[in-house]
Amino acid sequence: MILNGRVGQVSGSFDKDKDLLDNEIREKTKKYDSERPTLLKIGIQAPEGTVIILNDQEITIGKTGVYELDCIVPITSLKFKETTKAIVDFVY
């Protein structure tokens, strides 16, 4: 998979079980891509213990409050298990 070099960031309060790829992230990427985005890398800053649902897998953010996925993985779904304030950086 090849990176196209586009990066973005969304921040704020994200609603429980709402897929960011259909909402906030889609708004940021639609200028360059008419399709629903597939993210390749992400970094999330959120409170310790926050649970994200990444490609239908639950992941708990550790005590640093940072989660990074540095390897290239097609991300087709990204949700928060509870309404959460966070910063999400992404490459698509």
CYANA upper distance limits for C-alpha pairs under 8 A (distance plus 0.5 A):
  1 MET  CA     72 ILE  CA      8.10
  3 LEU  CA     40 LEU  CA      7.97
  3 LEU  CA     91 VAL  CA      8.12
  3 LEU  CA     92 TYR  CA      7.17
  4 ASN  CA     92 TYR  CA      7.25
  5 GLY  CA     91 VAL  CA      7.55
  5 GLY  CA     92 TYR  CA      7.71
  6 ARG  CA     91 VAL  CA      6.27
  6 ARG  CA     92 TYR  CA      6.18
  7 VAL  CA     89 ASP  CA      7.93
  7 VAL  CA     90 PHE  CA      6.10
  7 VAL  CA     91 VAL  CA      4.94
  7 VAL  CA     92 TYR  CA      6.86
  8 GLY  CA     28 LYS  CA      7.49
  8 GLY  CA     29 THR  CA      8.34
  8 GLY  CA     89 ASP  CA      6.33
  8 GLY  CA     90 PHE  CA      5.87
  8 GLY  CA     91 VAL  CA      7.05
  9 GLN  CA     25 ILE  CA      8.39
  9 GLN  CA     28 LYS  CA      8.49
  9 GLN  CA     87 ILE  CA      7.66
  9 GLN  CA     88 VAL  CA      6.05
  9 GLN  CA     89 ASP  CA      4.89
  9 GLN  CA     90 PHE  CA      6.72
 10 VAL  CA     24 GLU  CA      7.27
 10 VAL  CA     25 ILE  CA      7.23
 10 VAL  CA     28 LYS  CA      8.46
 10 VAL  CA     87 ILE  CA      6.47
 10 VAL  CA     88 VAL  CA      5.84
 10 VAL  CA     89 ASP  CA      7.18
 11 SER  CA     85 LYS  CA      7.94
 11 SER  CA     86 ALA  CA      6.17
 11 SER  CA     87 ILE  CA      4.77
 11 SER  CA     88 VAL  CA      6.64
 12 GLY  CA     85 LYS  CA      5.78
 12 GLY  CA     86 ALA  CA      6.24
 12 GLY  CA     87 ILE  CA      7.19
 13 SER  CA     83 THR  CA      7.26
 13 SER  CA     84 THR  CA      5.85
 13 SER  CA     85 LYS  CA      4.61
 13 SER  CA     86 ALA  CA      6.93
 14 PHE  CA     18 LYS  CA      7.98
 14 PHE  CA     20 LEU  CA      8.50
 14 PHE  CA     80 PHE  CA      7.65
 14 PHE  CA     83 THR  CA      5.99
 14 PHE  CA     84 THR  CA      5.83
 14 PHE  CA     85 LYS  CA      6.68
 14 PHE  CA     86 ALA  CA      7.83
 15 ASP  CA     80 PHE  CA      7.65
 15 ASP  CA     82 GLU  CA      7.39
 15 ASP  CA     83 THR  CA      4.88
 15 ASP  CA     84 THR  CA      7.23
 16 LYS  CA     79 LYS  CA      7.72
 16 LYS  CA     80 PHE  CA      6.00
 16 LYS  CA     81 LYS  CA      5.87
 16 LYS  CA     82 GLU  CA      4.82
 16 LYS  CA     83 THR  CA      4.82
 16 LYS  CA     84 THR  CA      7.91
 17 ASP  CA     79 LYS  CA      5.92
 17 ASP  CA     80 PHE  CA      6.20
 17 ASP  CA     81 LYS  CA      6.12
 17 ASP  CA     82 GLU  CA      7.48
 17 ASP  CA     83 THR  CA      8.47
 18 LYS  CA     23 ASN  CA      8.36
 18 LYS  CA     79 LYS  CA      6.17
 18 LYS  CA     80 PHE  CA      7.67
 19 ASP  CA     23 ASN  CA      7.14
 19 ASP  CA     77 SER  CA      6.73
 19 ASP  CA     78 LEU  CA      5.92
 19 ASP  CA     79 LYS  CA      5.29
 19 ASP  CA     80 PHE  CA      8.46
 20 LEU  CA     24 GLU  CA      5.82
 20 LEU  CA     25 ILE  CA      6.03
 20 LEU  CA     26 ARG  CA      7.84
 20 LEU  CA     77 SER  CA      7.94
 20 LEU  CA     78 LEU  CA      6.20
 20 LEU  CA     79 LYS  CA      6.62
 21 LEU  CA     25 ILE  CA      5.58
 21 LEU  CA     26 ARG  CA      5.87
 21 LEU  CA     36 ARG  CA      7.41
 21 LEU  CA     37 PRO  CA      6.97
 21 LEU  CA     38 THR  CA      8.31
 21 LEU  CA     76 THR  CA      7.89
 21 LEU  CA     77 SER  CA      6.82
 21 LEU  CA     78 LEU  CA      7.02
 22 ASP  CA     26 ARG  CA      6.01
 22 ASP  CA     36 ARG  CA      7.45
 23 ASN  CA     27 GLU  CA      6.82
 24 GLU  CA     28 LYS  CA      7.23
 25 ILE  CA     29 THR  CA      6.84
 25 ILE  CA     37 PRO  CA      8.38
 26 ARG  CA     30 LYS  CA      6.37
 26 ARG  CA     36 ARG  CA      6.98
 26 ARG  CA     37 PRO  CA      7.06
 29 THR  CA     33 ASP  CA      6.56
 29 THR  CA     37 PRO  CA      7.48
 30 LYS  CA     34 SER  CA      5.96
 30 LYS  CA     35 GLU  CA      7.93
 33 ASP  CA     37 PRO  CA      7.75
 37 PRO  CA     76 THR  CA      8.11
 37 PRO  CA     92 TYR  CA      7.54
 38 THR  CA     74 PRO  CA      6.58
 38 THR  CA     75 ILE  CA      6.05
 38 THR  CA     76 THR  CA      5.81
 38 THR  CA     92 TYR  CA      6.73
 39 LEU  CA     73 VAL  CA      8.27
 39 LEU  CA     74 PRO  CA      6.35
 39 LEU  CA     75 ILE  CA      5.38
 39 LEU  CA     76 THR  CA      7.31
 39 LEU  CA     90 PHE  CA      7.10
 39 LEU  CA     91 VAL  CA      6.36
 39 LEU  CA     92 TYR  CA      4.96
 40 LEU  CA     71 CYS  CA      8.48
 40 LEU  CA     72 ILE  CA      5.66
 40 LEU  CA     73 VAL  CA      5.69
 40 LEU  CA     74 PRO  CA      5.49
 40 LEU  CA     75 ILE  CA      6.48
 40 LEU  CA     90 PHE  CA      7.91
 40 LEU  CA     91 VAL  CA      6.11
 40 LEU  CA     92 TYR  CA      5.82
 41 LYS  CA     68 GLU  CA      8.37
 41 LYS  CA     69 LEU  CA      6.12
 41 LYS  CA     70 ASP  CA      6.42
 41 LYS  CA     71 CYS  CA      7.17
 41 LYS  CA     72 ILE  CA      6.27
 41 LYS  CA     73 VAL  CA      7.11
 41 LYS  CA     74 PRO  CA      8.39
 41 LYS  CA     75 ILE  CA      8.21
 41 LYS  CA     90 PHE  CA      6.11
 41 LYS  CA     91 VAL  CA      5.65
 41 LYS  CA     92 TYR  CA      7.70
 42 ILE  CA     68 GLU  CA      6.35
 42 ILE  CA     69 LEU  CA      5.87
 42 ILE  CA     70 ASP  CA      7.67
 42 ILE  CA     88 VAL  CA      7.45
 42 ILE  CA     89 ASP  CA      6.06
 42 ILE  CA     90 PHE  CA      4.89
 42 ILE  CA     91 VAL  CA      7.01
 43 GLY  CA     66 VAL  CA      7.69
 43 GLY  CA     67 TYR  CA      6.12
 43 GLY  CA     68 GLU  CA      4.74
 43 GLY  CA     69 LEU  CA      6.80
 43 GLY  CA     88 VAL  CA      6.30
 43 GLY  CA     89 ASP  CA      5.54
 43 GLY  CA     90 PHE  CA      6.92
 44 ILE  CA     66 VAL  CA      6.14
 44 ILE  CA     67 TYR  CA      5.59
 44 ILE  CA     68 GLU  CA      6.87
 44 ILE  CA     86 ALA  CA      7.42
 44 ILE  CA     87 ILE  CA      6.16
 44 ILE  CA     88 VAL  CA      5.08
 44 ILE  CA     89 ASP  CA      6.86
 45 GLN  CA     65 GLY  CA      6.06
 45 GLN  CA     66 VAL  CA      5.14
 45 GLN  CA     67 TYR  CA      7.10
 45 GLN  CA     86 ALA  CA      6.04
 45 GLN  CA     87 ILE  CA      5.63
 45 GLN  CA     88 VAL  CA      7.11
 46 ALA  CA     50 THR  CA      6.98
 46 ALA  CA     61 ILE  CA      7.90
 46 ALA  CA     65 GLY  CA      5.70
 46 ALA  CA     66 VAL  CA      7.01
 46 ALA  CA     84 THR  CA      7.97
 46 ALA  CA     85 LYS  CA      6.97
 46 ALA  CA     86 ALA  CA      5.11
 46 ALA  CA     87 ILE  CA      7.23
 47 PRO  CA     61 ILE  CA      8.04
 47 PRO  CA     65 GLY  CA      5.64
 47 PRO  CA     85 LYS  CA      8.36
 47 PRO  CA     86 ALA  CA      8.15
 48 GLU  CA     61 ILE  CA      6.18
 48 GLU  CA     62 GLY  CA      5.90
 48 GLU  CA     63 LYS  CA      5.45
 48 GLU  CA     64 THR  CA      7.09
 48 GLU  CA     65 GLY  CA      5.19
 49 GLY  CA     60 THR  CA      6.16
 49 GLY  CA     61 ILE  CA      5.74
 49 GLY  CA     62 GLY  CA      6.49
 49 GLY  CA     63 LYS  CA      7.67
 49 GLY  CA     65 GLY  CA      8.26
 50 THR  CA     60 THR  CA      6.19
 50 THR  CA     61 ILE  CA      5.85
 50 THR  CA     80 PHE  CA      8.20
 50 THR  CA     81 LYS  CA      8.27
 50 THR  CA     82 GLU  CA      8.34
 50 THR  CA     84 THR  CA      8.12
 51 VAL  CA     58 GLU  CA      6.90
 51 VAL  CA     59 ILE  CA      6.03
 51 VAL  CA     60 THR  CA      4.91
 51 VAL  CA     61 ILE  CA      6.75
 51 VAL  CA     80 PHE  CA      6.59
 51 VAL  CA     81 LYS  CA      6.05
 51 VAL  CA     82 GLU  CA      7.95
 52 ILE  CA     58 GLU  CA      6.24
 52 ILE  CA     59 ILE  CA      5.83
 52 ILE  CA     60 THR  CA      6.89
 52 ILE  CA     61 ILE  CA      8.11
 52 ILE  CA     78 LEU  CA      7.57
 52 ILE  CA     79 LYS  CA      6.19
 52 ILE  CA     80 PHE  CA      4.94
 52 ILE  CA     81 LYS  CA      6.30
 53 ILE  CA     57 GLN  CA      5.75
 53 ILE  CA     58 GLU  CA      4.98
 53 ILE  CA     59 ILE  CA      6.72
 53 ILE  CA     77 SER  CA      8.07
 53 ILE  CA     78 LEU  CA      6.22
 53 ILE  CA     79 LYS  CA      5.49
 53 ILE  CA     80 PHE  CA      6.43
 53 ILE  CA     81 LYS  CA      7.12
 54 LEU  CA     58 GLU  CA      6.88
 54 LEU  CA     59 ILE  CA      7.64
 54 LEU  CA     75 ILE  CA      7.57
 54 LEU  CA     76 THR  CA      8.42
 54 LEU  CA     77 SER  CA      6.25
 54 LEU  CA     78 LEU  CA      5.32
 54 LEU  CA     79 LYS  CA      7.15
 55 ASN  CA     75 ILE  CA      6.67
 55 ASN  CA     76 THR  CA      6.40
 55 ASN  CA     77 SER  CA      5.33
 55 ASN  CA     78 LEU  CA      7.03
 56 ASP  CA     77 SER  CA      7.55
 61 ILE  CA     65 GLY  CA      6.42
 61 ILE  CA     66 VAL  CA      6.90
 61 ILE  CA     67 TYR  CA      6.41
 62 GLY  CA     66 VAL  CA      7.43
 62 GLY  CA     67 TYR  CA      8.04
 69 LEU  CA     73 VAL  CA      8.49
 80 PHE  CA     84 THR  CA      7.37
